[in-house]
Amino acid sequence: SLTNFSSFSPFISPIFLLLFFSCPPSEKLHLARSKMSETADGNVIDAVKTATDNAKENIKEFECPICLELILGAAILPCGHLSCIYCCHCSMNLENSHCFLCKKQYHALPGLSTQLSLLILSTFREQFDERLERERESSEEYEKFLLPFVKFLKEELKTNASALTESVTCTKCKRILVNPIAATCGHLYCLNCVRRGNMKKCVFENCYGGDIDKEAGVVKAMQHLLEKMYPLEIKERMEKEENEEIEEVVMMENVPSGEEGGQRGEEDDEKEEEVHFGVGCDLCGSYPIKGERYQCHDCKEDENGCPLGFDLCGKCKEFDEKVGLNETSANAYAAAGRFRFLQNHTREHRLVKVPFRESFLHRLKAANPQMSIEQILRIITIAGEEREQGEEGQEEEEEEE
């Protein structure tokens, strides 16, 4: 009804009402939806402007701990800390990687969080452009690695009318994010939505299904910014969720012992898999790839927007083949869409299984199972430096003689 629609926004103009009642019935719904969408996006824009006024207070939380610059292409680690996705890639170790801030271990390169990246771009636009200018003048990686992310984000803002609204809403409940956590694919969820729904995979319609850990760290930097953008909405939601949690605790206390749901303690026996050191999967981000590895022969390095080539692990190859059976599937974009470095891989390309090749690292690891690959490499580096110093000293002695 008109009354209900008017309650959605007090800013409906007389001109809009005139157009609304003069439209044929088939067009009224479309006109009403358009107005609601415009109003929602307008609210986000106003909130972004409010947050931008306080940018100096928040910007430190959005600085990459690796390059110490405003984040360009946000990667969200399992602990909830942030970095540039390219910086995260460069900082990963061959075997086990750790957060630069809290040292929590992780094993996969996080996917680009489009939501958070767009929020950073829109809130800190001036600082974002300043960083781009510095990178353009001094960085060798700008054209090769950073520019594709910049183009993608700006194009998303330009072509997607609801991009700003989507950047601050939960992928599950479609409301303002409260205590946001990220799936490995980069999509964001409210912490309570994940826990109550016992969610383990991303449900975004165009996603390959990134893993969700209900124990993942809250993205506190984003939460602090959203609290400034939507103070009343977030306060109301948090109070409501606290009351609901109290009710759930009371209900659990009334459940007789032995009837509570429990998790099985059994764990799958881990089989030793072939490890492809230095190569990661461009769909799930696992690094290094363990087990079967597939490489695209058509995504040549440094050509066609594939600066790092294109590789898939065995599990992602199987997923890609299943999706390929149904081209109308919501996940059909997975083999022809946005990968870890925005490669232009398509289903027409040729994926070939790469045979495992044992390297000297594998042999050293097998001979020293108690040592990590990083420790082995450190010893090799130290031994190499000592060898170089010895050769230099010997040359100096020969010159003196």
Disulfide bonds with the S-S distance in Angstrom:
none
